[in-house]
């Protein structure tokens, strides 16, 4: 029972981490694109 709960928490943590990582990448791409536009 406890081990299954821990396993579920690990999976959800990994999913949350990958989702936040994707959001960070998107934000970084946006800021880079904006900087390039402004530099021209």
N, C-alpha and C positions, 0 to 999 in steps of 0.2 A: 504493500500500500504506500509506504513512505517513498520507496525507490521509484515507483511510477510517478508520484507527484514531483519528485526531484527531476525526473526525466522530462516531464511536461514543462517544468519551469525552464530547464535548459533550452528546450526547443523554442519556447516563446521568447526567451532572452535573445537567442540567436536571430530569430525572425525580426524582433524589434531592432536589434543592432544593425542587421543588413538593411532594414528599411530606413533607419536614420542615416546610415552610410550613403544610401542612394540619394537621399534628400540633400546631404552635404555635397555630394558630387554635382547634383543639379545646380545647387546654389553657387558652387565654385565655377561651374561652366558659365552660368549667367553673369557673374561678376567679371570673369575673364572676357566674355564677349562684350560686355559694356565698356570695359577698360580699352579694348581694342578699338571699338567704335569711337570713343572719346579721344584716343591717341591720334586717330586720323583726323 
